[in-house]
Amino acid sequence: MKKKIALLGSTGSIGTQTLDVLAQHSEYFEVEALTANNNVELLTQQAIRFQPNAVVIGNKELYPQLKEALNSYPIKVYAGCDAIAQIATLPSVDMAVVAMVGFSGLIPTVKAIEAGKDIALANKETLVVAGELVTKLAMQHQVALLPVDSEHSAIFQCLQGEQYHSIEKIILTASGGPFRNKTAEELTNVTKEEALQHPSWNMGAKITVDSATMMNKGLEVIEARWLFNVPAEHIEVLVHPQSVIHSMVQFTDGSVKAQLGVPDMRVPILYALSYPYRLHSVFPRPDFPKYASLTFEKPDTQRFPALGLAYRALKEGGNRPCVMNAANEVAVETFLNGQIGFTDIPRWIEQAMQKIAYITDPSLEQLLETHIETVRFLRSFMSDFNVLDNREAAN
């Protein structure tokens, strides 16, 4: 029988690549539900092509447009955040692919787990914000949490057939982003356009900026801690500009296993969908003679303090990673809107981590409140920041 997929966030970078994978393996998979937040035009095209049972548009104002466009098709149409959270709980769904961006992926993931659906997780923020809560919930409901991120998929593959107590260290590789060789002074002047030019991967705007600040790697450190039950001091980050080795695991006997491949997200997507099997694909293979060398270097947390902030949030625990994540989302959005500079992003995050009240063992409701409080604080901070900036410009 075909595995029926609910794809949450179908119009984003991971979502469109997931649909490419599903189309190439239509004998094994069927699209049961699609969701998007605002891109109603692309969602309409996807719905017409894949004929899911249901689609959801997060922005309720776009519901009439989507409903009219799909009126002649036997597709149920819904709207709103609550509908997105509920769509993956349909009895007909076998697996939810969570490809939504940011904090918005948390509640749909929790609802899908509670409904007993296996999760292919491309939304790292879910485990960053509520890693302990989500992993406990997955164990309680006997649900598989399958990583889609290339780095975590690599670790997951390296651990097949291994015992977790034999892990000595997890090594997450990072491309270093577009500014790996820029000085601290040069970083103060980089533009949005420069930040969106990733040297290896084709990704959405938010994750591309996160890669440029190295916050993306910090989020992955926290995600790895919960996916693989490894403490922060046993998770290392190495900059690997060639992006051929996607991550490694070092074991207690001194051996190291690495997973290699071309920088193509469709490969880890396919593995998560088909696990524990490997399906044939037509995706590119590595051409090793083209790689004269594979190099590694330690990340510079002085020039890229976001990575250090993530380690700090993980060490402090509680609601601190939630604060860090919310602050990063607001800061990146503000940078993309041209309202702050690139190096302001980690400064804003640190401000929020200092100001928002610490909660030792937060509930899901407290995490939601923490996210809202952090966003409100930074909106107010942004207003004060812009007023001060305007006064300095006037003087």
N, C-alpha and C positions, 0 to 999 in steps of 0.2 A: 504494500500500500504506500501511496505517496505521503511524505511528511508535509503537513499543512502548516504554513508559516504566517505569522502575524508580524509584519515589518513596521516597526514604529520609527518614524522618521525616514520615510521612503524617498524624499526629494533631496536630501543632503548627499554629501560625497559618499559616505558609507552606504547609505540607502540605495543610491543609484548603482553602485558597484555590486551590492547584494542582489539586486534585480538582474544584473548582467549574469551573475553566477546562477541564479535560479532559472533564467532563460536557457542557459547552456546545459542545464541538467533537469529539464522539465519532466523527464521520466521518473525522477526521484522526488521532486518537490512541487508543491502547489501553493500559490499565493492565496491565502485565506482572507487577509485584511491588510490594508495600507493606511498609514496616517501621515499627515504633514501639518505644519503649523500655519504657514501663510502662502506657500507656493501652490495656489489652486490650479494654475494652468498645467504645471507638470504633473500634479497629482491626478488631474483629469486624464491626461495622456496615458499615465501608468495604469489607471483603472480600466480604461478602454482596452489597452493591450493585454493586461493580465487577468481581467475579469474576476476580481476577488469577490467574496461574499459581501464584504462591507468595506467602506472607506470612512475616514474621519478627517475633518479639517479643524484644527485647533481654534482658529479665529472664527468665531460665530458669525461675524459680519459677512464672511465669504460663503456661508452655507447656501444661500439662494443660488449663487452662481454655480457652485458645484452640483447642487441638486438638479438644476435645469440642464446642465451639460450632460448629466448621466441619466436623465429622465427616461430615455428609451432603452436603458440597459437594466438587467435584473440584478442591480447592485444596491444594497442598503447604504444610505448616506446619513452620517451623523456629524455633530459639531460640538466643540468644546473640550476643555481639558479633562473633564470627568469621563467623557466618551472615549478619549484616547486611553485613559487609565483602565477602562473596562473592556476595551475591544479585544485585548489579548487573553481575556478570561473566557472567551467563547468556548463552549464544549468541543467544537470542531477543531480548535487550534492545538497543534502538537508542540510548537516551539515559538517563542517570541524572540525576534531579533530586535534588540533595543539599540537603535542608531540615532536616538535623539541627542541634541547637544545640551550639555550642561546639567544643572540641577533638575531640569524638567523631566529627566529620565528616571528619577528616584521613585516616585509614586507608581507609575506604570509598571516598573520592575517589581516592586513589592506586591502589587495586586496580581501580577502574573505568577509570581512564586506562590502566593497564597492559593491560587487556583490550580497549582500543581503543574505548571508549564515549565519545561526546560528553557533556559535562557542562554542565548548567544549574545554576550554583552560587549557592545562597542561603546557604551557610555561609561567611561572610567569614573566620572563624577559620582555615580551611584555608590561605588565602594569607597571613594574618597570621603564622602559626606557621612555615610552610614555603613561602613564596612563590617563592623562587628554585628550590627543588627541584621544586615542583609544575609551575611554568611550563616548566622544562626538560624534564620528563617528558612534558608535553602536546605539546611540539614534537617530541620524539623519537618519540612514537606517533601523531603527526599527528591529535591530538584537539582539538576545539573546546572552549574554556572560555568559556561564555556567561554573562554576569552577570545575576543575578535582582534583586539590590538595586536599588531605584529609582534611586539616584544613579549607580551604575555602568552600569546600563542606559541612562540618559540620556546619559552620556559616550560609551558604545558607539554609540548612535544618532547623536550629533553627529559622530562620526568616520567614519561611512559615506561613502565617496567621497573621503576626505581622506588625505593622506600624513602619517605619524606624525612625520616630521622637521619638519613645519610647526606642530606644537603648541608654543605658547609657555607656556601655563599651563592647568592643569585647575582648575576652581572647583567644589568640592563644597558644595552648600547644606545647611544644617541648620535645622530648625525652632526650635532653641533649647530644646526640651523644656518641661516644665511649670514650671521654676524660672528661666526666662530673666530675670525681673525681680526675683528675690529677692536680698537682700543676703547677704554672706558669713555674717553672724550668723544670719540667718533659715534659711540652709541647714543649720546645725547641728541644727535642731529638726524638720526635715521627716520625715514618717512614710512607711512603706512604701506605705500607701494613696495618699498624695499623689504619690509617685514613680511609681505605676502608672497615673496619669491623664494620658496623653499628649494634647496638644491637637489633634493632626492625624491620627495613625496608630493603627490597631488592631493591636497586635503582642503577642507573648508576653512573659512577665514579665521574663525576663533582658534581652532587647533593649530593653524599655521603660525599665528602670533604666539600662542603658547610654546610652540617649538622654538621660536626665535628668542623668547625670554628664558627658555629652558624650564618654565613652569610645567610644561607637558611632561617632562621627565620626572619632575617632582610628584605630579599626580600619579604617574605610573609606579613610582616607588611605593606610595601609599596603597595603590591598587594591588600591587604584588604582595604587600604585607598580608592582605586579607585573602587573596586568592590562594596563596601557597603557605599561609600560616608561618611566615618567616619574619623574625623581628628586624627592625630597621637597621641595626648594626651589622646584619648579615646580608644587606642589599647594597650593592655597589653600582655606581654609574660610571661608564667609560664612554668617551667620545670616539666614535668610529665613523669618520666622514664618508667612507665608501658605501655604507648602509647595506652591506652584504651579509654580515653576521647580525641576526636580529636580536639575539640575546644568548646568554650562556648560563650554565649551572656548574658550579664547582662542588665536588663531593669530598667526603671525609677521607678518602684514600688518596686524594691529590689529583684525581682525574677531572677533566673538564669536558662537558658536552656542549656543543654549539649547534644552533639551527641556522642554516644559510638559505638564501634565496634572493631573487630580484626584489626590489622595492615595489611590490604590487599587492595592494590590500585584498585583492580577490582570492589570493592563495590562503591566508588565514581565515577569511570568511568561509570559503569552501570547507576547510578543515573543521571549523566549528559546526557548520550545518550537517556534515556527514559523519562526524565522530561517532563511534570509534573506527570508522572505515575511511579509506582514502579513495576518492573518485578521480578518474582520469580527467585532466584538464588540458586546454590548448594554450594556457597562459605561458609567457616567456620563461625560459630556463636560464640559469646563470651561465655565462660564457667566461670561465675562469681565466683563460689566457689573456683576457682583456684587463684583468686586475694585476698590475705589476706588483702591487703590495697592498696589504691590509694593515692599516695603522690604528693605533689606540693612544689616547691621551686622557689625563684626568680633567674633569670639568673645572672651570675657573669660577668659583662661587663669589669672588669679588666683583667680577664683571657681570655675572649672572646670579644675583642674590636670590632669585625666585626659587632656585633649587634648594638652597639652604633653608629658606622659609618653609618649604614643604617638609623637609626632614624635621625641622623644629616643631611643626604642627603635629606630625606623626608621633614624635616623642612626648609632647604634652598631652595628646589624646583628647578625650571628651568631645566637646563641640568645636575645638580649635580647627581641625581640618575643614569643618563646615564653614567657619568664618573665613578661612583662607580661600576656599573655593568660591564663595559668594563674592568676596572682595575682588578676586581675580576676574570673575565674569563681568563685574561692573567696570573694572579698570580697563579690560581689553575692549569692551564695547565703547568706552569713552575715548580710548586711543584710536579706534577705528573711525570714530566720528570726528577725529581731528581736534579734540578738546584738550588732550594732554599729550606729553611726550612719551617716547618709548621707555625711558628710564624712570618715569613717574609710576609705571605699573607696579613694580615691587614696592615702591615707597607707599603707595596707597594700601597695598595688601598688609604691610607691616603696621600701618596706622590702625587698620581695622582689628588686627590681631591683638593690639595693645588696648583697644578701647572697649571691645565687646565682652560682656561678662562671660566668665568661664563656667561651664557646666561639666561636672566630672563624668556622669553616666547618663547622657541625654536620651530621652525617649524620641520616637519618631516625631511626635508633636512638637517637642522642644527643638528638634533640628529644623523643622519647618519655621518655627518662630525665630530661631537664630539666623536662618537665611534671610528672612524678611527684615529683621532688625539690622543686619549687616548692610543690606542693600539700601535701606533708609539712611543709615549713618553715612554711607559713602555718597549718596545723592546730595545730602546736606553738605558734606565735606567738599563735593565738587562745586556746589554753589559758592561756598566760601572761597574756594581755590580760584574760581573764575573772577570773583569780585576783587580779590587781592591781585590777581594777574592783571586785571584791567587798570587798577590803581597804579601799579608799577609801570605799566605802559604809558599812562597819562603823565607820570612824573618824568 
